[in-house]
Amino acid sequence: MREEESIVWMMCHHLKAACTLMNVCLDNELVVDKLLLEHLLERAKEAEDNWEEHMWLTFLRKVKQPENVVMFNPEIRGPDK
């Protein structure tokens, strides 16, 4: 594997691991939501750029998202009935 392939693999591997760990924590209630929310919000505030802030806020939305609900953008969904 070339160096640049290795870097891309490592980046993708770590992001996938973060998503997996987040799901395990939430599915098994391993972390109190309030603590997780506080830490994720703090990381978002400390982000060095928009990409990083977006990543932390996406994790934050995952914690706040009710179970079994698809979060549709209000601009593209139909009327609520």
Backbone torsions as a table, in degrees:
resi	resn	phi	psi	omega
1	MET	NA	132.4	178.0
2	ARG	-73.5	162.6	-177.1
3	GLU	-58.1	-45.6	-178.4
4	GLU	-67.2	-33.5	174.8
5	GLU	-66.1	-38.6	178.8
6	SER	-63.5	-41.2	-179.9
7	ILE	-65.7	-45.1	179.0
8	VAL	-63.8	-43.3	178.5
9	TRP	-59.3	-45.4	-178.0
10	MET	-63.1	-42.6	179.0
11	MET	-61.2	-50.0	-179.3
12	CYS	-63.7	-40.6	179.7
13	HIS	-61.5	-43.9	-179.5
14	HIS	-69.5	-38.1	176.7
15	LEU	-65.7	-42.1	178.1
16	LYS	-63.9	-40.5	178.5
17	ALA	-63.3	-39.8	178.3
18	ALA	-63.2	-42.9	178.3
19	CYS	-63.9	-43.5	179.5
20	THR	-62.7	-46.0	-179.9
21	LEU	-63.3	-40.3	178.0
22	MET	-61.1	-46.0	179.0
23	ASN	-62.9	-41.8	178.4
24	VAL	-62.0	-44.8	178.8
25	CYS	-61.2	-44.8	-178.0
26	LEU	-72.2	-43.9	-177.9
27	ASP	-64.6	-31.6	-176.2
28	ASN	-107.8	9.0	179.2
29	GLU	49.0	48.4	-178.7
30	LEU	-82.3	-17.8	-177.6
31	VAL	-133.1	138.9	176.1
32	VAL	-68.0	129.5	-176.5
33	ASP	-54.2	-41.3	-177.7
34	LYS	-59.4	-44.0	179.4
35	LEU	-63.7	-44.8	179.6
36	LEU	-62.6	-44.2	178.6
37	LEU	-60.3	-44.1	179.9
38	GLU	-60.4	-45.8	-178.3
39	HIS	-67.7	-41.8	179.9
40	LEU	-65.6	-40.3	178.0
41	LEU	-64.8	-40.6	177.8
42	GLU	-62.9	-42.9	178.0
43	ARG	-62.5	-39.5	179.4
44	ALA	-63.5	-41.2	179.6
45	LYS	-66.2	-32.5	-178.4
46	GLU	-87.6	-1.2	-176.0
47	ALA	-56.4	142.0	-178.3
48	GLU	-86.7	-15.5	178.5
49	ASP	-155.3	174.3	-176.6
50	ASN	-64.0	-35.8	180.0
51	TRP	-60.8	-48.4	-178.5
52	GLU	-65.6	-43.8	178.7
53	GLU	-59.2	-43.6	179.3
54	HIS	-60.4	-41.5	179.7
55	MET	-60.8	-48.1	-179.1
56	TRP	-64.7	-40.7	180.0
57	LEU	-67.9	-31.0	175.6
58	THR	-66.5	-43.0	174.9
59	PHE	-61.8	-40.9	179.0
60	LEU	-60.2	-44.2	177.6
61	ARG	-61.7	-35.5	179.3
62	LYS	-61.1	-39.8	180.0
63	VAL	-68.4	-40.1	-177.3
64	LYS	-78.3	-18.5	-175.6
65	GLN	-68.0	128.0	175.5
66	PRO	-63.8	153.3	-179.9
67	GLU	-65.1	145.8	174.8
68	ASN	57.7	32.5	178.1
69	VAL	-121.9	129.0	174.6
70	VAL	-87.4	124.7	-176.3
71	MET	-88.3	90.4	178.7
72	PHE	-83.0	144.3	174.3
73	ASN	-65.4	126.9	-177.8
74	PRO	-57.7	-25.7	-178.7
75	GLU	-72.5	-21.9	-176.3
76	ILE	-110.8	-9.0	-178.4
77	ARG	-87.6	161.2	178.7
78	GLY	-77.5	179.3	-179.6
79	PRO	-66.7	145.1	175.8
80	ASP	-74.7	137.9	179.6
81	LYS	-123.7	NA	NA
